[in-house]
C-alpha cells in the first residue's frame, strides 16, 4: 500500500503570494533588527548577523523565485518551493536552539513569546512549503 498525498487545494497563485509575504516578513525582520538590536546580548547579536546574507540571498531569493514560477505554472516552482521550505525548517530549528542556549525564551515574556512565535512560524511555514511542493510535484508527474 503506497501512501498517497492529497493534491493541494490551495491555488498556486495564493500559495505564491504567501511565499512573497514570508519573503517580505524576513526583509522586515532584518530592517527592524538593524534598528533595534541594541538591547540584545552581544553574543546573540553576533550570531544573528551571521544570518543576514543567507536569509536575504537564499531564503528570500528562493521564495521569490518559487512564487514567480508557481504563478507562471512552471514545474520548477515545486522544486524551489521545497528548497525554500527546507531552508525555513532549518532556520527555525537552528534559531530555536540558539535562543534556548542563550536564554532568549527566559527574559521578558513578550521577547520570549516573540522568539517562540517566529521559530514556530518558520517550522510550520517551512513544513507547509515542503508538503505543497511534494503534493504539487506528484500532480505534475
BASE-929722 format. One record per residue: chain; x, y, z of N, C-alpha, C, O in turn. Coordinates in steps of 0.02 Angstrom, whole numbers, plus 50000, padded with zeros to 5 digits. Example, Ala and Ser with C-alpha at 12.3 -4.5 7.8 and 13.67 -1.06 7.14 Angstrom:
! residues 2
+-------+-------+-------+-------+-------+-------+-------+-------+-------+-------+-------+-------+-------+
! chain !  n.px !  n.py !  n.pz ! ca.px ! ca.py ! ca.pz !  c.px !  c.py !  c.pz !  o.px !  o.py !  o.pz !
+-------+-------+-------+-------+-------+-------+-------+-------+-------+-------+-------+-------+-------+
!     A ! 50660 ! 49716 ! 50390 ! 50615 ! 49775 ! 50390 ! 50660 ! 49835 ! 50390 ! 50712 ! 49834 ! 50423 !
!     A ! 50642 ! 49888 ! 50354 ! 50684 ! 49947 ! 50357 ! 50645 ! 50002 ! 50394 ! 50670 ! 50057 ! 50402 !
+-------+-------+-------+-------+-------+-------+-------+-------+-------+-------+-------+-------+-------+
This chain:
! residues 141
+-------+-------+-------+-------+-------+-------+-------+-------+-------+-------+-------+-------+-------+
! chain !  n.px !  n.py !  n.pz ! ca.px ! ca.py ! ca.pz !  c.px !  c.py !  c.pz !  o.px !  o.py !  o.pz !
+-------+-------+-------+-------+-------+-------+-------+-------+-------+-------+-------+-------+-------+
!     A ! 50042 ! 49941 ! 50000 ! 50000 ! 50000 ! 50000 ! 50044 ! 50062 ! 50000 ! 50078 ! 50075 ! 50050 !
!     A ! 50044 ! 50100 ! 49946 ! 50085 ! 50161 ! 49943 ! 50045 ! 50219 ! 49971 ! 49985 ! 50227 ! 49956 !
!     A ! 50078 ! 50260 ! 50011 ! 50046 ! 50320 ! 50040 ! 50034 ! 50371 ! 49985 ! 50080 ! 50388 ! 49948 !
!     A ! 49974 ! 50396 ! 49980 ! 49956 ! 50446 ! 49931 ! 49946 ! 50513 ! 49965 ! 49906 ! 50519 ! 50012 !
!     A ! 49982 ! 50564 ! 49943 ! 49972 ! 50631 ! 49970 ! 49913 ! 50663 ! 49933 ! 49903 ! 50652 ! 49874 !
!     A ! 49876 ! 50701 ! 49970 ! 49821 ! 50737 ! 49941 ! 49848 ! 50794 ! 49898 ! 49897 ! 50827 ! 49917 !
!     A ! 49817 ! 50806 ! 49842 ! 49836 ! 50862 ! 49800 ! 49816 ! 50926 ! 49835 ! 49760 ! 50931 ! 49862 !
!     A ! 49859 ! 50976 ! 49836 ! 49842 ! 51038 ! 49870 ! 49781 ! 51072 ! 49839 ! 49775 ! 51076 ! 49778 !
!     A ! 49737 ! 51095 ! 49881 ! 49678 ! 51131 ! 49856 ! 49691 ! 51206 ! 49854 ! 49654 ! 51244 ! 49823 !
!     A ! 49743 ! 51228 ! 49888 ! 49762 ! 51298 ! 49887 ! 49791 ! 51314 ! 49819 ! 49836 ! 51280 ! 49795 !
!     A ! 49766 ! 51366 ! 49788 ! 49790 ! 51383 ! 49721 ! 49863 ! 51402 ! 49722 ! 49889 ! 51428 ! 49772 !
!     A ! 49895 ! 51390 ! 49667 ! 49966 ! 51407 ! 49660 ! 49977 ! 51482 ! 49670 ! 50026 ! 51503 ! 49700 !
!     A ! 49931 ! 51521 ! 49644 ! 49937 ! 51594 ! 49650 ! 49934 ! 51616 ! 49723 ! 49974 ! 51657 ! 49745 !
!     A ! 49887 ! 51588 ! 49760 ! 49882 ! 51606 ! 49832 ! 49943 ! 51583 ! 49871 ! 49968 ! 51619 ! 49913 !
!     A ! 49965 ! 51523 ! 49856 ! 50024 ! 51498 ! 49892 ! 50085 ! 51540 ! 49875 ! 50126 ! 51555 ! 49918 !
!     A ! 50090 ! 51560 ! 49811 ! 50146 ! 51602 ! 49790 ! 50145 ! 51669 ! 49827 ! 50197 ! 51694 ! 49848 !
!     A ! 50086 ! 51697 ! 49836 ! 50081 ! 51760 ! 49873 ! 50099 ! 51751 ! 49946 ! 50126 ! 51796 ! 49977 !
!     A ! 50084 ! 51693 ! 49975 ! 50104 ! 51680 ! 50044 ! 50180 ! 51677 ! 50049 ! 50210 ! 51698 ! 50098 !
!     A ! 50212 ! 51650 ! 49997 ! 50285 ! 51649 ! 49995 ! 50313 ! 51720 ! 49990 ! 50363 ! 51736 ! 50022 !
!     A ! 50282 ! 51761 ! 49950 ! 50306 ! 51830 ! 49943 ! 50297 ! 51869 ! 50009 ! 50340 ! 51909 ! 50027 !
!     A ! 50242 ! 51856 ! 50043 ! 50231 ! 51888 ! 50108 ! 50284 ! 51865 ! 50157 ! 50310 ! 51906 ! 50196 !
!     A ! 50300 ! 51800 ! 50157 ! 50353 ! 51774 ! 50201 ! 50420 ! 51807 ! 50184 ! 50458 ! 51825 ! 50229 !
!     A ! 50435 ! 51814 ! 50120 ! 50498 ! 51845 ! 50100 ! 50500 ! 51918 ! 50124 ! 50552 ! 51940 ! 50150 !
!     A ! 50445 ! 51953 ! 50117 ! 50443 ! 52023 ! 50141 ! 50448 ! 52026 ! 50218 ! 50478 ! 52072 ! 50245 !
!     A ! 50419 ! 51977 ! 50252 ! 50425 ! 51975 ! 50326 ! 50497 ! 51965 ! 50347 ! 50519 ! 51994 ! 50397 !
!     A ! 50534 ! 51925 ! 50310 ! 50606 ! 51915 ! 50326 ! 50644 ! 51980 ! 50316 ! 50686 ! 51999 ! 50357 !
!     A ! 50630 ! 52015 ! 50261 ! 50662 ! 52079 ! 50249 ! 50644 ! 52128 ! 50305 ! 50687 ! 52164 ! 50330 !
!     A ! 50580 ! 52129 ! 50324 ! 50558 ! 52174 ! 50378 ! 50593 ! 52156 ! 50443 ! 50612 ! 52201 ! 50481 !
!     A ! 50603 ! 52091 ! 50457 ! 50639 ! 52070 ! 50517 ! 50708 ! 52102 ! 50518 ! 50729 ! 52129 ! 50569 !
!     A ! 50743 ! 52098 ! 50462 ! 50811 ! 52125 ! 50461 ! 50813 ! 52200 ! 50467 ! 50860 ! 52228 ! 50496 !
!     A ! 50764 ! 52234 ! 50440 ! 50760 ! 52307 ! 50448 ! 50748 ! 52324 ! 50522 ! 50781 ! 52368 ! 50549 !
!     A ! 50702 ! 52288 ! 50554 ! 50688 ! 52301 ! 50624 ! 50746 ! 52281 ! 50668 ! 50761 ! 52314 ! 50718 !
!     A ! 50780 ! 52226 ! 50650 ! 50839 ! 52205 ! 50689 ! 50894 ! 52258 ! 50685 ! 50925 ! 52274 ! 50735 !
!     A ! 50904 ! 52284 ! 50626 ! 50954 ! 52336 ! 50616 ! 50940 ! 52396 ! 50661 ! 50985 ! 52426 ! 50690 !
!     A ! 50876 ! 52414 ! 50666 ! 50856 ! 52472 ! 50705 ! 50852 ! 52460 ! 50780 ! 50855 ! 52507 ! 50819 !
!     A ! 50843 ! 52396 ! 50801 ! 50828 ! 52383 ! 50872 ! 50863 ! 52322 ! 50900 ! 50831 ! 52280 ! 50931 !
!     A ! 50927 ! 52316 ! 50889 ! 50964 ! 52258 ! 50916 ! 51007 ! 52275 ! 50976 ! 51043 ! 52232 ! 51001 !
!     A ! 51004 ! 52336 ! 50999 ! 51050 ! 52361 ! 51050 ! 51035 ! 52332 ! 51119 ! 51079 ! 52334 ! 51162 !
!     A ! 50975 ! 52307 ! 51132 ! 50958 ! 52279 ! 51197 ! 50974 ! 52205 ! 51203 ! 50969 ! 52177 ! 51257 !
!     A ! 50994 ! 52174 ! 51148 ! 51009 ! 52102 ! 51150 ! 51081 ! 52091 ! 51173 ! 51124 ! 52134 ! 51165 !
!     A ! 51094 ! 52032 ! 51202 ! 51163 ! 52015 ! 51221 ! 51208 ! 52014 ! 51160 ! 51187 ! 51996 ! 51105 !
!     A ! 51270 ! 52033 ! 51169 ! 51318 ! 52038 ! 51113 ! 51326 ! 51972 ! 51076 ! 51332 ! 51972 ! 51015 !
!     A ! 51327 ! 51916 ! 51113 ! 51336 ! 51851 ! 51079 ! 51276 ! 51834 ! 51035 ! 51285 ! 51801 ! 50983 !
!     A ! 51217 ! 51854 ! 51055 ! 51157 ! 51842 ! 51014 ! 51158 ! 51886 ! 50952 ! 51144 ! 51862 ! 50897 !
!     A ! 51176 ! 51949 ! 50961 ! 51181 ! 51994 ! 50903 ! 51233 ! 51968 ! 50853 ! 51221 ! 51967 ! 50793 !
!     A ! 51290 ! 51948 ! 50879 ! 51343 ! 51921 ! 50835 ! 51318 ! 51860 ! 50797 ! 51331 ! 51853 ! 50737 !
!     A ! 51283 ! 51816 ! 50831 ! 51255 ! 51756 ! 50799 ! 51204 ! 51775 ! 50746 ! 51205 ! 51748 ! 50690 !
!     A ! 51159 ! 51821 ! 50762 ! 51107 ! 51841 ! 50714 ! 51136 ! 51872 ! 50651 ! 51112 ! 51858 ! 50596 !
!     A ! 51189 ! 51913 ! 50657 ! 51218 ! 51945 ! 50598 ! 51243 ! 51894 ! 50548 ! 51247 ! 51908 ! 50488 !
!     A ! 51260 ! 51834 ! 50572 ! 51283 ! 51781 ! 50526 ! 51229 ! 51758 ! 50478 ! 51244 ! 51728 ! 50427 !
!     A ! 51166 ! 51773 ! 50494 ! 51110 ! 51751 ! 50453 ! 51087 ! 51802 ! 50402 ! 51045 ! 51787 ! 50359 !
!     A ! 51112 ! 51862 ! 50405 ! 51088 ! 51915 ! 50361 ! 51090 ! 51896 ! 50287 ! 51039 ! 51895 ! 50254 !
!     A ! 51148 ! 51880 ! 50262 ! 51154 ! 51864 ! 50191 ! 51119 ! 51798 ! 50173 ! 51084 ! 51796 ! 50122 !
!     A ! 51127 ! 51744 ! 50212 ! 51089 ! 51683 ! 50195 ! 51014 ! 51694 ! 50193 ! 50979 ! 51669 ! 50149 !
!     A ! 50988 ! 51731 ! 50242 ! 50916 ! 51745 ! 50243 ! 50894 ! 51783 ! 50181 ! 50845 ! 51765 ! 50148 !
!     A ! 50931 ! 51837 ! 50166 ! 50911 ! 51880 ! 50110 ! 50925 ! 51848 ! 50043 ! 50881 ! 51845 ! 50000 !
!     A ! 50985 ! 51823 ! 50034 ! 51002 ! 51795 ! 49968 ! 50970 ! 51727 ! 49955 ! 50945 ! 51715 ! 49900 !
!     A ! 50971 ! 51683 ! 50005 ! 50947 ! 51615 ! 49992 ! 50873 ! 51607 ! 50006 ! 50835 ! 51586 ! 49961 !
!     A ! 50850 ! 51622 ! 50066 ! 50780 ! 51609 ! 50082 ! 50733 ! 51657 ! 50046 ! 50686 ! 51635 ! 50013 !
!     A ! 50746 ! 51722 ! 50051 ! 50704 ! 51770 ! 50016 ! 50709 ! 51759 ! 49941 ! 50658 ! 51760 ! 49906 !
!     A ! 50769 ! 51747 ! 49916 ! 50778 ! 51735 ! 49845 ! 50740 ! 51674 ! 49820 ! 50707 ! 51677 ! 49768 !
!     A ! 50744 ! 51618 ! 49857 ! 50709 ! 51558 ! 49834 ! 50633 ! 51565 ! 49842 ! 50595 ! 51539 ! 49800 !
!     A ! 50610 ! 51599 ! 49894 ! 50538 ! 51611 ! 49899 ! 50513 ! 51653 ! 49840 ! 50461 ! 51640 ! 49811 !
!     A ! 50552 ! 51704 ! 49822 ! 50531 ! 51748 ! 49766 ! 50533 ! 51710 ! 49700 ! 50487 ! 51716 ! 49659 !
!     A ! 50584 ! 51670 ! 49690 ! 50589 ! 51631 ! 49629 ! 50534 ! 51577 ! 49626 ! 50502 ! 51568 ! 49575 !
!     A ! 50523 ! 51543 ! 49682 ! 50471 ! 51492 ! 49684 ! 50403 ! 51523 ! 49670 ! 50363 ! 51496 ! 49632 !
!     A ! 50390 ! 51580 ! 49700 ! 50325 ! 51612 ! 49690 ! 50315 ! 51633 ! 49617 ! 50261 ! 51626 ! 49589 !
!     A ! 50368 ! 51658 ! 49587 ! 50365 ! 51677 ! 49516 ! 50349 ! 51616 ! 49473 ! 50305 ! 51618 ! 49430 !
!     A ! 50384 ! 51561 ! 49485 ! 50373 ! 51500 ! 49446 ! 50304 ! 51470 ! 49460 ! 50273 ! 51444 ! 49414 !
!     A ! 50280 ! 51473 ! 49522 ! 50213 ! 51447 ! 49536 ! 50160 ! 51487 ! 49499 ! 50114 ! 51458 ! 49471 !
!     A ! 50167 ! 51552 ! 49499 ! 50118 ! 51595 ! 49464 ! 50119 ! 51581 ! 49389 ! 50067 ! 51583 ! 49356 !
!     A ! 50179 ! 51567 ! 49362 ! 50186 ! 51553 ! 49290 ! 50171 ! 51480 ! 49272 ! 50177 ! 51461 ! 49214 !
!     A ! 50153 ! 51439 ! 49322 ! 50140 ! 51367 ! 49312 ! 50202 ! 51330 ! 49286 ! 50196 ! 51281 ! 49250 !
!     A ! 50260 ! 51355 ! 49305 ! 50322 ! 51323 ! 49286 ! 50335 ! 51265 ! 49335 ! 50334 ! 51276 ! 49395 !
!     A ! 50348 ! 51205 ! 49311 ! 50360 ! 51148 ! 49356 ! 50418 ! 51158 ! 49404 ! 50421 ! 51125 ! 49456 !
!     A ! 50465 ! 51202 ! 49388 ! 50521 ! 51215 ! 49433 ! 50497 ! 51247 ! 49498 ! 50535 ! 51249 ! 49547 !
!     A ! 50436 ! 51273 ! 49499 ! 50409 ! 51304 ! 49559 ! 50406 ! 51256 ! 49617 ! 50417 ! 51276 ! 49675 !
!     A ! 50390 ! 51193 ! 49604 ! 50387 ! 51144 ! 49658 ! 50455 ! 51132 ! 49689 ! 50461 ! 51126 ! 49750 !
!     A ! 50507 ! 51128 ! 49647 ! 50575 ! 51117 ! 49673 ! 50597 ! 51177 ! 49715 ! 50624 ! 51168 ! 49770 !
!     A ! 50587 ! 51237 ! 49689 ! 50607 ! 51297 ! 49725 ! 50567 ! 51304 ! 49790 ! 50593 ! 51327 ! 49841 !
!     A ! 50504 ! 51283 ! 49789 ! 50463 ! 51285 ! 49850 ! 50491 ! 51237 ! 49902 ! 50493 ! 51255 ! 49961 !
!     A ! 50512 ! 51178 ! 49882 ! 50541 ! 51130 ! 49929 ! 50607 ! 51157 ! 49957 ! 50621 ! 51149 ! 50016 !
!     A ! 50647 ! 51189 ! 49915 ! 50710 ! 51218 ! 49938 ! 50697 ! 51272 ! 49989 ! 50728 ! 51273 ! 50043 !
!     A ! 50652 ! 51318 ! 49974 ! 50637 ! 51372 ! 50020 ! 50607 ! 51344 ! 50085 ! 50624 ! 51367 ! 50139 !
!     A ! 50563 ! 51296 ! 50079 ! 50532 ! 51266 ! 50138 ! 50582 ! 51232 ! 50183 ! 50580 ! 51240 ! 50244 !
!     A ! 50627 ! 51193 ! 50154 ! 50677 ! 51159 ! 50195 ! 50725 ! 51209 ! 50227 ! 50749 ! 51198 ! 50282 !
!     A ! 50738 ! 51264 ! 50192 ! 50780 ! 51317 ! 50221 ! 50746 ! 51348 ! 50282 ! 50779 ! 51364 ! 50331 !
!     A ! 50681 ! 51357 ! 50278 ! 50643 ! 51386 ! 50334 ! 50642 ! 51338 ! 50394 ! 50648 ! 51360 ! 50451 !
!     A ! 50634 ! 51273 ! 50381 ! 50635 ! 51225 ! 50436 ! 50704 ! 51225 ! 50469 ! 50708 ! 51225 ! 50531 !
!     A ! 50756 ! 51225 ! 50430 ! 50824 ! 51227 ! 50456 ! 50834 ! 51290 ! 50498 ! 50861 ! 51288 ! 50553 !
!     A ! 50813 ! 51347 ! 50471 ! 50820 ! 51411 ! 50506 ! 50781 ! 51409 ! 50572 ! 50807 ! 51431 ! 50623 !
!     A ! 50720 ! 51384 ! 50570 ! 50679 ! 51381 ! 50631 ! 50711 ! 51338 ! 50685 ! 50712 ! 51357 ! 50743 !
!     A ! 50738 ! 51280 ! 50666 ! 50770 ! 51236 ! 50715 ! 50834 ! 51267 ! 50742 ! 50846 ! 51267 ! 50803 !
!     A ! 50876 ! 51294 ! 50698 ! 50939 ! 51323 ! 50719 ! 50927 ! 51384 ! 50764 ! 50961 ! 51392 ! 50815 !
!     A ! 50881 ! 51425 ! 50746 ! 50866 ! 51485 ! 50785 ! 50836 ! 51466 ! 50853 ! 50852 ! 51498 ! 50903 !
!     A ! 50794 ! 51415 ! 50855 ! 50765 ! 51392 ! 50918 ! 50819 ! 51367 ! 50965 ! 50818 ! 51382 ! 51025 !
!     A ! 50866 ! 51329 ! 50939 ! 50921 ! 51303 ! 50981 ! 50964 ! 51360 ! 51006 ! 50984 ! 51361 ! 51065 !
!     A ! 50979 ! 51408 ! 50963 ! 51019 ! 51466 ! 50984 ! 50982 ! 51505 ! 51038 ! 51011 ! 51525 ! 51088 !
!     A ! 50917 ! 51517 ! 51027 ! 50878 ! 51554 ! 51076 ! 50877 ! 51518 ! 51143 ! 50883 ! 51550 ! 51195 !
!     A ! 50869 ! 51453 ! 51141 ! 50868 ! 51414 ! 51203 ! 50936 ! 51418 ! 51239 ! 50939 ! 51430 ! 51299 !
!     A ! 50989 ! 51408 ! 51201 ! 51057 ! 51408 ! 51231 ! 51076 ! 51476 ! 51260 ! 51116 ! 51480 ! 51306 !
!     A ! 51048 ! 51530 ! 51231 ! 51066 ! 51597 ! 51254 ! 51012 ! 51631 ! 51294 ! 51012 ! 51693 ! 51301 !
!     A ! 50964 ! 51592 ! 51320 ! 50914 ! 51619 ! 51366 ! 50865 ! 51668 ! 51335 ! 50838 ! 51710 ! 51371 !
!     A ! 50853 ! 51662 ! 51271 ! 50808 ! 51711 ! 51238 ! 50734 ! 51696 ! 51250 ! 50691 ! 51737 ! 51232 !
!     A ! 50718 ! 51639 ! 51280 ! 50649 ! 51624 ! 51297 ! 50634 ! 51640 ! 51370 ! 50576 ! 51640 ! 51390 !
!     A ! 50685 ! 51654 ! 51409 ! 50675 ! 51663 ! 51481 ! 50679 ! 51736 ! 51504 ! 50671 ! 51749 ! 51563 !
!     A ! 50691 ! 51782 ! 51460 ! 50693 ! 51853 ! 51478 ! 50622 ! 51878 ! 51488 ! 50582 ! 51847 ! 51523 !
!     A ! 50607 ! 51933 ! 51458 ! 50539 ! 51960 ! 51464 ! 50491 ! 51914 ! 51427 ! 50509 ! 51881 ! 51378 !
!     A ! 50429 ! 51912 ! 51450 ! 50379 ! 51869 ! 51419 ! 50368 ! 51887 ! 51346 ! 50365 ! 51843 ! 51303 !
!     A ! 50363 ! 51952 ! 51331 ! 50350 ! 51973 ! 51262 ! 50407 ! 51954 ! 51215 ! 50395 ! 51933 ! 51159 !
!     A ! 50468 ! 51962 ! 51239 ! 50527 ! 51945 ! 51198 ! 50529 ! 51869 ! 51186 ! 50540 ! 51847 ! 51130 !
!     A ! 50519 ! 51830 ! 51239 ! 50519 ! 51757 ! 51233 ! 50463 ! 51732 ! 51189 ! 50473 ! 51687 ! 51148 !
!     A ! 50403 ! 51762 ! 51197 ! 50346 ! 51741 ! 51156 ! 50357 ! 51758 ! 51083 ! 50339 ! 51719 ! 51038 !
!     A ! 50387 ! 51816 ! 51069 ! 50401 ! 51835 ! 51000 ! 50451 ! 51787 ! 50969 ! 50442 ! 51765 ! 50912 !
!     A ! 50504 ! 51771 ! 51006 ! 50553 ! 51723 ! 50980 ! 50521 ! 51655 ! 50966 ! 50533 ! 51625 ! 50914 !
!     A ! 50479 ! 51632 ! 51013 ! 50446 ! 51567 ! 51004 ! 50399 ! 51569 ! 50943 ! 50396 ! 51522 ! 50904 !
!     A ! 50363 ! 51624 ! 50936 ! 50316 ! 51631 ! 50879 ! 50353 ! 51630 ! 50813 ! 50331 ! 51598 ! 50765 !
!     A ! 50410 ! 51665 ! 50809 ! 50450 ! 51666 ! 50748 ! 50476 ! 51596 ! 50732 ! 50473 ! 51573 ! 50675 !
!     A ! 50500 ! 51561 ! 50783 ! 50526 ! 51493 ! 50773 ! 50472 ! 51446 ! 50750 ! 50482 ! 51407 ! 50703 !
!     A ! 50414 ! 51448 ! 50782 ! 50358 ! 51404 ! 50762 ! 50335 ! 51422 ! 50692 ! 50319 ! 51377 ! 50653 !
!     A ! 50331 ! 51486 ! 50676 ! 50310 ! 51507 ! 50609 ! 50358 ! 51480 ! 50556 ! 50337 ! 51456 ! 50504 !
!     A ! 50423 ! 51484 ! 50569 ! 50473 ! 51457 ! 50522 ! 50462 ! 51382 ! 50511 ! 50462 ! 51358 ! 50455 !
!     A ! 50453 ! 51346 ! 50566 ! 50445 ! 51273 ! 50562 ! 50380 ! 51255 ! 50525 ! 50380 ! 51211 ! 50483 !
!     A ! 50325 ! 51289 ! 50542 ! 50260 ! 51272 ! 50511 ! 50258 ! 51293 ! 50438 ! 50237 ! 51255 ! 50395 !
!     A ! 50279 ! 51355 ! 50423 ! 50276 ! 51377 ! 50354 ! 50326 ! 51340 ! 50311 ! 50312 ! 51324 ! 50253 !
!     A ! 50384 ! 51325 ! 50339 ! 50432 ! 51284 ! 50302 ! 50404 ! 51215 ! 50286 ! 50410 ! 51191 ! 50230 !
!     A ! 50374 ! 51183 ! 50336 ! 50343 ! 51117 ! 50326 ! 50286 ! 51121 ! 50275 ! 50278 ! 51076 ! 50234 !
!     A ! 50246 ! 51174 ! 50278 ! 50192 ! 51182 ! 50230 ! 50219 ! 51187 ! 50159 ! 50189 ! 51161 ! 50112 !
!     A ! 50275 ! 51222 ! 50150 ! 50306 ! 51227 ! 50084 ! 50331 ! 51160 ! 50059 ! 50323 ! 51143 ! 50001 !
!     A ! 50361 ! 51121 ! 50104 ! 50385 ! 51054 ! 50084 ! 50326 ! 51011 ! 50064 ! 50329 ! 50976 ! 50013 !
!     A ! 50272 ! 51012 ! 50104 ! 50213 ! 50973 ! 50088 ! 50183 ! 50995 ! 50020 ! 50168 ! 50954 ! 49978 !
!     A ! 50177 ! 51061 ! 50011 ! 50147 ! 51087 ! 49950 ! 50189 ! 51066 ! 49889 ! 50162 ! 51046 ! 49838 !
!     A ! 50255 ! 51072 ! 49895 ! 50299 ! 51053 ! 49840 ! 50293 ! 50979 ! 49824 ! 50290 ! 50961 ! 49766 !
!     A ! 50290 ! 50938 ! 49875 ! 50283 ! 50866 ! 49864 ! 50217 ! 50849 ! 49831 ! 50215 ! 50811 ! 49782 !
!     A ! 50163 ! 50877 ! 49857 ! 50097 ! 50863 ! 49828 ! 50092 ! 50891 ! 49757 ! 50062 ! 50859 ! 49714 !
!     A ! 50120 ! 50949 ! 49746 ! 50118 ! 50980 ! 49679 ! 50159 ! 50939 ! 49629 ! 50137 ! 50929 ! 49572 !
!     A ! 50218 ! 50916 ! 49649 ! 50260 ! 50879 ! 49603 ! 50228 ! 50811 ! 49586 ! 50238 ! 50786 ! 49531 !
!     A ! 50191 ! 50782 ! 49632 ! 50156 ! 50719 ! 49618 ! 50101 ! 50731 ! 49566 ! 50087 ! 50688 ! 49525 !
!     A ! 50070 ! 50790 ! 49569 ! 50017 ! 50806 ! 49522 ! 50046 ! 50820 ! 49452 ! 50013 ! 50805 ! 49402 !
!     A ! 50106 ! 50848 ! 49449 ! 50137 ! 50865 ! 49386 ! 50163 ! 50803 ! 49350 ! 50158 ! 50798 ! 49289 !
!     A ! 50192 ! 50755 ! 49389 ! 50222 ! 50697 ! 49357 ! 50172 ! 50644 ! 49341 ! 50190 ! 50591 ! 49314 !
+-------+-------+-------+-------+-------+-------+-------+-------+-------+-------+-------+-------+-------+
